[in-house]
Amino acid sequence: MKKLIIIRHAKSSWDDPYLEDHQRPLAQRGLRDSPRMGQRLKRRNIVPDKMISSDAARAKATALIIAEQLHFPKENIEFTRKLYHTSAYLILDLIKKTGDDIDALFIFGHIPGFNDLINLLGGKIDNLPTCGQYAFTFDTDSWSQISKKNAITWFLDYPKKEN
């Protein structure tokens, strides 16, 4: 069984209207929510075997903060431009290239690609909130075989959700 946790970056700051989108940092709310959401994963005993993140500043910061909460080595996070504002099909292609020795994969990125990916895999969501987590399990031993046919929604969590 494979486990995929899709995590949208935490709330970003719009304080500097001249800052390029890729460089936008986390807002105070994002800096508050990221460790809380990491702790929720920890309470569920969900730990990643691998983390892949968009290289946008807000996604990187979210991944680094959650990694710290889960004691995941920060140097093992893979940062890539391939998760920055890309299509669900390209995100799925990236996931399918994951080695089969990885059982739990965390990916950090953006909407609308993440919303579209969730729906492509059979989940139901209009908009994944900032720092939201949508998780699937797949009834397969190979990432290359994941699809809507073997996907099961595991959980949806986000900062304003009561736990």
C-alpha positions as CSV (number, residue, x, y, z in Angstrom):
1,M,0.0,0.0,0.0
2,K,1.2,3.5,-0.9
3,K,0.3,6.6,1.0
4,L,0.3,10.1,-0.5
5,I,-0.2,13.2,1.5
6,I,-0.8,16.3,-0.6
7,I,-0.1,19.5,1.3
8,R,-0.8,23.0,0.1
9,H,1.6,25.7,1.2
10,A,0.6,27.7,4.3
11,K,-0.8,31.2,4.0
12,S,1.5,33.4,2.1
13,S,2.2,37.1,2.6
14,W,1.1,39.8,0.1
15,D,2.8,42.6,2.1
16,D,5.2,43.4,-0.8
17,P,3.1,43.9,-4.0
18,Y,6.3,44.1,-6.1
19,L,7.7,40.7,-5.0
20,E,7.6,38.0,-7.6
21,D,5.0,35.4,-6.9
22,H,7.7,32.6,-6.7
23,Q,9.4,34.6,-3.9
24,R,6.4,35.3,-1.6
25,P,7.2,34.2,2.0
26,L,4.7,32.9,4.6
27,A,2.4,35.3,6.4
28,Q,2.2,35.2,10.2
29,R,-0.8,32.9,9.9
30,G,1.3,30.5,7.7
31,L,4.1,30.6,10.2
32,R,1.5,29.7,13.0
33,D,-0.4,27.0,11.0
34,S,2.6,25.0,9.6
35,P,3.9,23.7,12.9
36,R,0.3,23.0,14.1
37,M,-0.4,20.9,11.0
38,G,2.9,19.1,11.4
39,Q,1.9,18.2,15.0
40,R,-1.4,16.8,13.8
41,L,0.5,14.5,11.4
42,K,2.7,13.5,14.3
43,R,-0.3,12.7,16.5
44,R,-1.6,10.5,13.8
45,N,1.8,8.7,13.6
46,I,2.2,9.7,9.9
47,V,5.8,10.1,9.0
48,P,7.1,10.5,5.4
49,D,9.6,8.3,3.7
50,K,10.1,11.1,1.2
51,M,9.2,14.7,0.8
52,I,9.0,16.6,-2.5
53,S,8.2,20.3,-2.5
54,S,7.7,23.1,-5.0
55,D,10.8,25.4,-4.9
56,A,8.5,28.5,-4.3
57,A,9.5,30.2,-1.1
58,R,6.1,29.7,0.6
59,A,6.0,25.9,-0.2
60,K,9.7,25.4,0.8
61,A,9.0,27.1,4.2
62,T,5.9,25.0,4.8
63,A,7.9,21.8,4.0
64,L,10.8,22.8,6.2
65,I,8.6,23.6,9.2
66,I,6.6,20.4,8.9
67,A,9.8,18.4,8.4
68,E,11.1,19.8,11.7
69,Q,7.9,18.8,13.5
70,L,8.2,15.2,12.2
71,H,12.0,15.0,12.7
72,F,12.5,14.5,9.0
73,P,16.0,15.5,7.8
74,K,15.6,18.8,6.0
75,E,18.5,18.0,3.7
76,N,16.5,15.0,2.4
77,I,13.6,17.2,1.1
78,E,13.6,17.4,-2.7
79,F,12.8,20.9,-4.0
80,T,11.7,21.2,-7.6
81,R,10.2,23.8,-10.0
82,K,8.1,20.9,-11.4
83,L,5.5,21.4,-8.6
84,Y,5.2,25.2,-9.1
85,H,1.9,26.0,-10.7
86,T,1.7,22.9,-12.9
87,S,-1.0,20.6,-14.1
88,A,-2.4,17.7,-12.3
89,Y,-1.1,15.4,-15.0
90,L,2.4,16.6,-14.6
91,I,2.2,16.3,-10.8
92,L,0.9,12.7,-11.2
93,D,3.7,11.9,-13.6
94,L,6.2,13.1,-11.0
95,I,4.6,11.0,-8.3
96,K,4.5,7.9,-10.5
97,K,8.3,8.2,-10.8
98,T,8.8,7.7,-7.1
99,G,10.8,4.6,-6.1
100,D,8.8,1.7,-4.8
101,D,10.9,1.6,-1.7
102,I,9.0,4.7,-0.6
103,D,5.7,3.9,1.1
104,A,4.7,7.4,2.4
105,L,5.2,10.4,0.1
106,F,4.5,14.0,1.1
107,I,4.2,16.6,-1.7
108,F,4.0,20.4,-1.1
109,G,2.7,22.8,-3.6
110,H,-0.1,24.9,-5.0
111,I,-3.6,25.1,-6.3
112,P,-5.2,24.8,-8.8
113,G,-2.9,21.8,-9.7
114,F,-3.4,20.2,-6.3
115,N,-7.2,20.6,-6.5
116,D,-7.2,19.1,-9.9
117,L,-4.9,16.2,-8.8
118,I,-7.2,15.3,-5.9
119,N,-10.2,15.2,-8.2
120,L,-8.3,13.3,-10.9
121,L,-7.6,10.6,-8.2
122,G,-11.3,10.4,-7.2
123,G,-11.2,12.7,-4.3
124,K,-13.8,15.4,-3.9
125,I,-12.7,19.0,-3.2
126,D,-13.4,22.4,-4.5
127,N,-10.5,24.2,-2.9
128,L,-7.8,22.7,-0.6
129,P,-7.3,25.4,2.1
130,T,-3.8,26.9,2.8
131,C,-1.8,24.4,4.8
132,G,-4.5,21.8,4.0
133,Q,-3.6,18.1,3.8
134,Y,-5.5,15.7,1.6
135,A,-4.3,12.1,1.9
136,F,-4.8,9.0,-0.2
137,T,-3.9,5.4,0.2
138,F,-3.4,3.3,-2.9
139,D,-4.0,-0.5,-3.1
140,T,-0.8,-1.1,-5.0
141,D,2.9,-1.7,-4.2
142,S,4.1,0.4,-7.1
143,W,3.8,4.2,-7.5
144,S,3.7,3.7,-11.3
145,Q,0.4,2.0,-10.8
146,I,-1.5,4.5,-8.8
147,S,-4.7,5.7,-10.3
148,K,-8.3,6.6,-9.5
149,K,-9.1,2.9,-9.6
150,N,-7.0,2.0,-6.6
151,A,-7.2,5.3,-4.7
152,I,-9.0,5.6,-1.3
153,T,-9.4,8.9,0.4
154,W,-7.6,8.6,3.8
155,F,-8.3,12.0,5.3
156,L,-8.7,15.7,4.8
157,D,-7.3,18.1,7.4
158,Y,-6.8,21.9,7.4
159,P,-6.0,24.5,10.1
160,K,-9.6,25.6,10.7
161,K,-10.9,22.1,11.0
162,E,-11.8,20.9,14.5
163,N,-9.9,17.8,15.5
